[in-house]
Amino acid sequence: MRTFTSAEELEAAVGVELGHSDWLEVTQDRIDRFAEATGDHQWIHVDVERAAAGPFGRTIAHGYLTASLIPVLVQQIYKIDAKMGVNYGLNKLRFPSPVPVGSLIRASSVLKDVSPVGEAVQVVTATTISTQDATKPSVVAEHVARYYL
C-alpha cells in the first residue's frame, strides 16, 4: 500500500498506477442487504430462482452496490495521512459488465489529478473494479475525494 503524507507527494504521483486491492467476494447476502437498504428489489438481484433462468444465469450485484465498494477497496491501495477525508463524488461512472453473485472483485486506481480546494486537497483517481475471469471491467469511475492535511 502506498502512503502519502503531503500535497506535494500526491502531485508528484499524478499519472501513476497506485496498485490493486485484494479480491472481495460478492455474496448473495451482501446483494440482499443492499437491496433492503436501497429498496431496489429487482429480480435480477434478489430472486435466485428467476435469475437462474434470466440473461445472466444467476443473480447479479446492483451496479451501485459495486460502485459503493470503491472506498473499502481503495483503502487497501493507498492511504493519505490527513486530519479528515471525505468522498466528494464520482465522475464518469459506468458499469460495463455485471458482477454475478459469488464473483471476486478488486479495484485498481491511477492518480489523475490533485488540486487545492480551500483548506483541502482534492484527489481524483481513475478507479476500475474488475471481476475475476471477466473480459471487461465491472465499474469504471473517477473517484473524487477531499483530504484535509
Secondary structure, DSSP 8 states (H G I E B T S, - for coil): -EEE-SHHHHHHTTT-EEEE---EE--HHHHHHHHHHHT---HHHH-HHHHHTSTTSS-B--HHHHHHTHHHHHTTTEEE--SEEEEEEEEEEE--S--BTT-EEEEEEEEEEEEEETTEEEEEEEEEEEETT-SS-SEEEEEEEEEE-
